[in-house]
Amino acid sequence: MKPDSTGIAARMMLSLDREQICECLLSNRQLQSTPLQVRYPQGVRDALGIMSEQLSLSVSDLTRILVEDALSEMFLPANNIVRRLLSRMEHIMQAHDISATTMAALLAPWNIRPAVFREPDRLTDYLTGDILAALADWFYLSPEWLNGRVHYPLYRPGDWPDTQEAFCRIISGSENVDIILWHGFPFAGTHSGEYCGILLRQKKEINNTIIYPVLSLYPVRLDKEKEGWFQMARKISPDIPVHAVRLTPSQAEYLITGKILPTALFRVPLSPW
């Protein structure tokens, strides 16, 4: 039988010195000058090459990050939750173009200085449940994702309106500054079909600080009624940019399953509807 992570874990969990492995993962952080030689199947090598090029990382650095995360997930679940919490705070700030100074101003009621966001070891002491709940509410995030408990979904979708009138109220909201109307074919098999959704980039002022979160309405099947609503939406708010686009199957799937933040789609080229 070909070894895989499940089989390896089952064979060694009871006999392995867990404390020794944890000590190895937490200490000896200095990178070795001589890389470890690894033989990959050609397909894995090709995939790592594509990923490393897009991320501007060497294949060896990318492999190191992936292996280290996998081992930490297996042997240091509590420590890994803290690491995920920090990385997700950084991801939110990067995805929404928020500097340490702006984030500190946003969280002014909790008296967190900008310098704290540049020191990860200190930041975890400040990120209370109240702060995480507030951030999740302001940026339409999944609270369980933000606190590091789950991998997906990243965001919390808004409810799809029941009527055309409710749809019009959502589209014409004064806080909207940019709108994407999308459709796509994300799934094959039983769940195949054409889906559609709406992304609303909004301007919010919180604690005298301006942020631009993106609300994604829960995707639904596209039908003639929804097509009519979308046609009307392009004329409803002439002062708000409305983009009608077709998402690729992977883009639509990642959005529906919550594997990306909706704001990411405002940063990449999209095909017109």
N, C-alpha and C positions, 0 to 999 in steps of 0.2 A: 504493500500500500504506500502511495506517495505521501510523505510527511507534509502536514499543514499545521497551522497555528493551533487548531482544536486538538489534533492528535498529540502534538508536542506538549501542550498544556496538561492534557489528561495523563500523559506518561510521567511527567516530572513533578507535578504539583505536590504530591505527598512526600517525595524523597528529597526535594530541593531545599537547600538552606535559604529560606526566604529572607532572613535578616542579612545574610551575606550579599545576596543579590541587590537588596535595597541600598545597602551601604555602597556598593559599587556604583549604582545609578546616581546616588546623591553626592558622592565625593569623586575625586579624580576627574575633575571637569576639564582639565587641560587637553587640548586636541593633540594627538600624536602626529609627528611629522611624516611617518611612514603609513600610507593608507592601507587598510585591510583589503586584500584581494577577494573579490566576490564574483562568482560566475552567474550570469543571468541568462535565462532564456532570451532569444533574440527579441521576441515581442515585448518582454519586460524592459529590455535595454532600450528599445525604440520609444516606448512610452515614457521612460525616465528622461530620455533625450529631449522629447517634445516638451515635457513639463519643465525641465531645467532651463530650456531656452526661453520659455515664456516667463519664468520667474527670475531670470538672470542669476541663476545659481548653478554651481557645478553639479554634475551628477553625483559625485561623492558627498557633497554637502547635503543635497536633497535626500540621498539614501540615509545619511546619518540622522537627519531630522525625523524621517519616517520611522526608522527602526527605534530611535530613542522614544518617540511618542508611543509606539506599540508596546515597548517594554514597560514604560511608565504606566500605561493603561492597565497592564496585566498585574504589576506588582505594587504600584503606588497609587491606587485609585483615589484616595483622599488628597494626596499631594497633587495629583493630576487635576482634580477639580479646582484647586487654587490656581494652578497654571492656566487652566481654561478660562477662569474668571478674568485673569489679567489680560490674556490674549483677546478676549471678547470685548473688553473695554477698549483696547487699542484698535480693534476692528471697527467698533462703532465710531470712534473718533476719526479714523482714516476714511471710512465710507461716507461720512457726513461733513468732511473738511472742518473738523473741530480741533482747535489747538488746545494745549494744556491750559492756557489762560482763559479761553472761552469756556472750557469744561468747568474750571474752578468757579467762574462767574455763574454758570448755570446751577452749580451746587453750592452757591453762597450760603443758603440757610444752614448748611452743615459745616461751614467754616473750613473748607479744604483749600490749601494754598496750591498754586500752580506747580510748585516744585515737587509736590507729592506725586503728581502724575508722571514725573520723570524718574521716579524711584520705585520700581515694582514691589520691592520688599516692604516698603512702607505703605503702599497703596492698599494692600489687602486689609490692613488694620482699620482703614477708614470706610471701606465699602460695606456699610451696614445693610440690613434687609430693607430699611426704609429708602435708602438711596437707590438700590437696585429696582425696587418697585416703582419709584418715581421715573427712573430712566426707561424702564420697560413701558410705562404709560406714555411718556412723552414721545418716544421713538417707535411706538407700535411693535415692541419686541415681545417675544415669548419669555416670560419670567424664568421658566425652567431652563431655557437655553442660556439666558444671561447669567444665571448663578452657577452655570457649569454642570448642572445635573443631567442634561440631555444634549445630544448632538444636533437634533432637528426636532421641530422646525425652528428657524431663527426668528421668525416674526409672527405677529398675531394679526390675522386678516380681519378686515371689517365685513359686516354682513352685507350681502347683496340685497338691494332694495326690492320690495315686493311690488311696487307700482311705478309707473312712468313718472308720476309726480314726485315720488321720493327720489327717484333717479335724478331728476332735474335739480332738486334741492342739493343733492350731494355734488353734482358737477359744478353748479353755480356758486358754491360756497366761497365766501370772501377770502378764506385762508388759502385757497388753491392758487398756485403760481405756475404750475406746469402739469399737463395731463397726458398720460399714455393710454390709448384704447388698443388692446391687443387681442389677437386670436392666434390659435396654433393647434397642432396635433401632437400632444405630448406623449400619448400612450399607445401601445399596440395591444392586440388581443382583446380580452373582455372589456377593458375600459377605453378602447379606442374611440375616437370621435373628435369633433372640433370643439375646442373650449375657447372661452373668452374671459376677459377681465379688465379691470381699470386700475391704474396707478395714479395716485394723486400726490404730487409733491406740494407740500404745504409750508407756509410761513407761520411760525409760532414765536411769540414772545413770552419767555418764561424767566422770571427773576431778572428782568431787564436785559435778557440775553436773547438774541435771535437765532433760531435753529430752523433747519429745513428737513423735517422727517418726511417719509413717504408712506402713505397708507395704501395698501393693496386690498381691494375688495375681493372677497372669496370667489375664485373662478367658478364659472358655471358653463353648461353646454350652450353653444351658440345656436340660436334658432331665429326665425324671421322676426319675432318680437324684439329680441336683443339687437338685431341688425338695425331695426328701425330706431331704437333708442340711441344707438351709436351714431347713426346719421344725424339725428337731432342734436346730439351732444356737440358736434362740430360747429353748430350754428348758435348754440346757447350762450356762450361766453366769448365774444369776439376779442376781448382783451387778454384772454388766457390762452397760451399756446396749447393746442390739442393735436397730438400725434397719433395717427392710426397706423399700427404696425403689425407685421406678421412675425411672431417669434419662431425660432427654430424649435424642433422637437425637444432638444436638450434644454434650451432656455425656458420653454414652457413647463417642462417637467420639473426643473430645479425650482422654479417659482412656485408651482402648485404644491410641491412637497416641502417647501420651506428650506431648501438647501442654500439659497442665496438671499441676501437682503434686497427688497424691491428697489432700493435706491441705486443698486448696481446697474440696472437697465437704463438709467438716465445717463450712464457714462460710456456706453458702448454703441457702435453703429447698429441700427436696427433696420430691417427691410420694410419698405412701405407696404401697407395692406393691399 
